């Protein structure tokens, strides 16, 4: 997978996710499969528990099916998944 700013347009449901940083200490270290996404949250299945994680205050590490691991600031992911497809991201490099 080629990692570009367009990565925020990817469908995250079904990917493996881990919270690597968050202003909410209880979120750090949670990992599992993303099973749902809303405008402001991801629902992650960790074992048999569902954890709702606020996007804006967290940094996520996603592992895609091809083995690529990407770290993304959750503030870039805030918004409805269908609207994120239309979002333009300015390249910083």
ABEGO torsion letter per residue (X at the ends): XBBBAAAAABBABGBBBBBABBABAAABGBBEBBABBBAABBBBBBEABBBBBBAAABBBBBBBAAGBBBBBBAAAABEBAAAAAABBBBBAX
